[in-house]
Amino acid sequence: MFRQNAIVNASSPLVSVDEFVAELGSSRPPAVLDVRWKLGGQSYVDEHRAGHIPGAVFVPLGAELSGPAGPAGRHPLPDPAALQAALRRAGVCEGHRVIVHDLGDGFGAARAWWVLRWAGLADVAVLDGGWAAWQAASAPVTAEASTPAPGDVVVRPGSMPVLDAAAAAGLARDGLLFDVRAGERYRGEHEPVDPVAGHIPGAVNAPTLENVRPDGTLLPADALRARFAALGVDGSVPVGAYCGSGVSAAQTVLALAVAGVPAALYVGSWSNWVADPARPVATGPDRG
């Protein structure tokens, strides 16, 4: 269901390496979550143990920021109680700032940002450029295990707008629904993961990789606003996004937030859509 009255974070959802370093040295440093992740489910826990941002706790995207894969999608919403337990283990406290990072493509970190915002945490930011930017800046790295005191955060789900399949179909028809996968997947020419190729009828292709610079940092807000305006965002209709399983689309929702545009996420995305063979599928370059 698309909740148009959901909370939208008013503060910037991005933080630079320099800003992050300054925050780590402050009297009340943020909780830091390492969400290094790649499509296919590879775990980066060993890489985390070998070297990470001081104080960072590794949080597996598939096991703790998603529910079990199934008809609801490959990365459905996590159980709120399980998510709360995971965040408390990571030292996240009520009202405390959280900064998340991934390898640098923004996918895992954006998903973490979105899930935490959905869970009711108001002050969450993504390290722009992720681990790659941190290393490029020769910022501090440690192999010492992080052992934060248990947190006391309370998960209050529903604070970000969410689409189910019916709402996604309605938004594609009456609003603006972005399919952020690569063009060949949208057109139905190539589908490497799911059993059916194509897109939701009425969806507009807006590959999420076009939101970033070559170094993985997001385009500046004015460039993102121009890009989304060219794709039809004019404030007159609600906006949403989907991908294969609700991860890379979170990066587009993050980019829209930087541009000042609230947007809903179809968490189940294409992996949920094609789980029901009765749902229509469009192919080719047109919205269908």
Secondary structure as the mmCIF struct_conf table of DSSP 4:
data_model
#
loop_
_struct_conf.conf_type_id
_struct_conf.id
_struct_conf.beg_label_comp_id
_struct_conf.beg_label_asym_id
_struct_conf.beg_label_seq_id
_struct_conf.end_label_comp_id
_struct_conf.end_label_asym_id
_struct_conf.end_label_seq_id
TURN_TY1_P TURN_TY1_P1 GLN A 4 ASN A 5
BEND BEND1 SER A 11 SER A 11
BEND BEND2 PRO A 13 PRO A 13
STRN STRN1 LEU A 14 VAL A 15
HELX_RH_AL_P HELX_RH_AL_P1 VAL A 17 LEU A 24
TURN_TY1_P TURN_TY1_P2 GLY A 25 GLY A 25
BEND BEND3 SER A 26 ARG A 28
HELX_LH_PP_P HELX_LH_PP_P1 PRO A 29 PRO A 30
STRN STRN2 ALA A 31 ASP A 34
STRN STRN3 TRP A 37 TRP A 37
TURN_TY1_P TURN_TY1_P3 LEU A 39 GLY A 40
STRN STRN4 SER A 43 SER A 43
HELX_RH_AL_P HELX_RH_AL_P2 VAL A 45 ALA A 50
BEND BEND4 GLY A 51 GLY A 51
STRN STRN5 HIS A 52 HIS A 52
TURN_TY1_P TURN_TY1_P4 PRO A 54 GLY A 55
STRN STRN6 ALA A 56 PHE A 58
HELX_RH_AL_P HELX_RH_AL_P3 LEU A 61 GLU A 64
BEND BEND5 LEU A 65 SER A 66
STRN STRN7 GLY A 70 GLY A 70
TURN_TY1_P TURN_TY1_P5 PRO A 71 ALA A 72
STRN STRN8 GLY A 73 GLY A 73
BEND BEND6 ARG A 74 HIS A 75
HELX_LH_PP_P HELX_LH_PP_P2 LEU A 77 ASP A 79
HELX_RH_AL_P HELX_RH_AL_P4 PRO A 80 ARG A 89
TURN_TY1_P TURN_TY1_P6 ALA A 90 GLY A 91
TURN_TY1_P TURN_TY1_P7 GLU A 94 GLY A 95
STRN STRN9 VAL A 98 HIS A 101
BEND BEND7 LEU A 103 GLY A 106
HELX_RH_AL_P HELX_RH_AL_P5 PHE A 107 TRP A 118
TURN_TY1_P TURN_TY1_P8 ALA A 119 GLY A 120
BEND BEND8 ALA A 122 ALA A 122
STRN STRN10 VAL A 124 LEU A 127
TURN_TY1_P TURN_TY1_P9 ASP A 128 GLY A 129
HELX_RH_AL_P HELX_RH_AL_P6 GLY A 130 ALA A 136
TURN_TY1_P TURN_TY1_P10 ALA A 137 SER A 138
STRN STRN11 THR A 142 THR A 142
BEND BEND9 GLU A 144 GLU A 144
HELX_LH_PP_P HELX_LH_PP_P3 ALA A 145 SER A 146
HELX_LH_PP_P HELX_LH_PP_P4 PRO A 148 PRO A 150
BEND BEND10 MET A 160 MET A 160
STRN STRN12 VAL A 162 LEU A 163
HELX_RH_AL_P HELX_RH_AL_P7 ALA A 165 ASP A 174
BEND BEND11 GLY A 175 GLY A 175
STRN STRN13 LEU A 176 ASP A 179
BEND BEND12 ARG A 181 ARG A 181
HELX_RH_AL_P HELX_RH_AL_P8 GLY A 183 ARG A 187
TURN_TY1_P TURN_TY1_P11 GLY A 188 GLY A 188
BEND BEND13 GLU A 189 GLU A 189
BEND BEND14 PRO A 192 VAL A 196
BEND BEND15 GLY A 198 GLY A 198
STRN STRN14 HIS A 199 HIS A 199
TURN_TY1_P TURN_TY1_P12 PRO A 201 GLY A 202
STRN STRN15 VAL A 204 ASN A 205
HELX_RH_3T_P HELX_RH_3T_P1 THR A 208 ASN A 211
STRN STRN16 VAL A 212 VAL A 212
TURN_TY1_P TURN_TY1_P13 PRO A 214 ASP A 215
BEND BEND16 GLY A 216 GLY A 216
HELX_LH_PP_P HELX_LH_PP_P5 THR A 217 THR A 217
STRN STRN17 LEU A 218 LEU A 218
HELX_LH_PP_P HELX_LH_PP_P6 LEU A 219 PRO A 220
HELX_RH_AL_P HELX_RH_AL_P9 ALA A 221 ALA A 230
TURN_TY1_P TURN_TY1_P14 LEU A 231 GLY A 232
BEND BEND17 ASP A 234 VAL A 237
STRN STRN18 VAL A 239 TYR A 242
BEND BEND18 GLY A 244 VAL A 247
HELX_RH_AL_P HELX_RH_AL_P10 SER A 248 VAL A 258
TURN_TY1_P TURN_TY1_P15 ALA A 259 GLY A 260
STRN STRN19 ALA A 264 TYR A 266
BEND BEND19 VAL A 267 GLY A 268
HELX_RH_AL_P HELX_RH_AL_P11 SER A 269 TRP A 273
TURN_TY1_P TURN_TY1_P16 VAL A 274 ALA A 275
BEND BEND20 ASP A 276 ASP A 276
TURN_TY1_P TURN_TY1_P17 PRO A 277 ALA A 278
BEND BEND21 ARG A 279 ARG A 279
STRN STRN20 ALA A 282 ALA A 282
BEND BEND22 GLY A 284 ASP A 286
#
